[in-house]
Amino acid sequence: MDWDLIQKMRQGFLDTDGHLPDYWHDERWLSAYDQTLAQRIRWKWQAVLQVLAESLAGVHGISRIVDWGCGTGMATRCFLELGGRPAPQVTLHDRSPGAMRFAAQQIQREFPGTRVELMKKLQVPVEPFVLLASHVLSELDDHSYGELKKLAAAAALVIWVEPGRTLESRRLSAVRDELRTVHHILGPCRHDLPCGALKDGREKDWCHFFAPVPREVHQSAFWREFSTRMKIDLRSLPVAWLATVRPQYRAGIQEFSDEALILGRPRAFKGYCRWLACTKEGLCSGDFQKKHDRTIDEALREPEFMTILPRTQLIRKDDASL
Ligand SMILES: C[S@@+](CC[C@H](N)C(=O)[O-])C[C@H]1O[C@@H](n2cnc3c(N)ncnc32)[C@H](O)[C@@H]1O
């Protein structure tokens, strides 16, 4: 593994102010990325697709995947593996022809028989499609961002995964709020009201979660070296994500009005937990006293990828603020 190259690549991702020039110099870069940073992206997609499994089972009529900014094709590979449907047609789009070729090879190797087309200049497909977008929001100029949003609005289903950093998460929330008038929101929140993180006074908050990392990673010498060299804590995998569907492609969507979705990681103290949650009324935060309910206290101390609690039990008048 060429660790210096990965380090250089990662530093580029970290330093960006929202625009990055094409960095796929050759196949070495793609291969190194695919074995390291893209694997972490795979774990995020696995977590998101697992949460979405039930919702996706009810989605019908979609015959094409469009993977925008495909890189090495990780989003498509995860969707083909876990999206719960037979391999449809795949359109890969990236500004880098080398990346599209690499992604196509990986997809055809892992899912033989899948029809893959490469499109440097993307046209909106005529048939119903799922748009997959992954880790692109920190790299786009305004024009590409606008094009991508138009494509998302035209998609039957959108699944979009980003790093759990403020910049990407808040951009994704803005995409969500543009889509919510024409699409149903499948997750992470399960209401169609404006995103609470974008309301005035919430500038320091952002919608993000922590995806689980496969257990074997913690026993792997390769990942230990990755962690040491990249200074990445392997236990922490922050992610922001969004899934939406056009109503005609998903029957029986339920609204969940009485729930609180825990954002980030609650902070545990002796006797209480400090939490931030998304509710239909907006974001809400508070200190939950253990003495009120042990089950909720435990859920806050050891949160799952998506921790959803009964709103009225979490939010108590004496210790929460909207
Ligand atoms: C960080 S990589 C993510 C790749 C892949 N989606 C993943 O999750 O592993 C971002 C990708 O977006 C592509 N990209 C950046 N700006 C783009 C643009 N304006 N149009 C198309 N692709 C773009 C890059 O070439 C790169 O492959």
The ligand as a Gaussian input file, in Angstrom:
#p B3LYP/6-31G(d) Opt

LIG

0 1
 C      -14.435000      11.740000      -2.929000
 S      -14.786000      11.075000      -4.471000
 C      -16.132000      10.024000      -4.085000
 C      -16.232000       8.913000      -5.055000
 C      -17.360000       7.926000      -4.805000
 N      -18.656000       8.533000      -5.032000
 C      -17.258000       7.348000      -3.407000
 O      -18.150000       7.588000      -2.588000
 O      -16.276000       6.647000      -3.136000
 C      -15.615000      12.372000      -5.383000
 C      -15.831000      12.042000      -6.848000
 O      -16.586000      13.095000      -7.448000
 C      -16.026000      13.360000      -8.723000
 N      -16.376000      14.753000      -9.088000
 C      -15.964000      15.873000      -8.494000
 N      -16.501000      16.949000      -9.110000
 C      -17.260000      16.470000     -10.124000
 C      -18.053000      17.079000     -11.125000
 N      -18.151000      18.399000     -11.217000
 N      -18.699000      16.290000     -12.006000
 C      -18.585000      14.935000     -11.929000
 N      -17.845000      14.312000     -10.997000
 C      -17.184000      15.061000     -10.114000
 C      -14.543000      13.150000      -8.530000
 O      -13.855000      12.922000      -9.744000
 C      -14.536000      11.935000      -7.628000
 O      -14.536000      10.742000      -8.359000

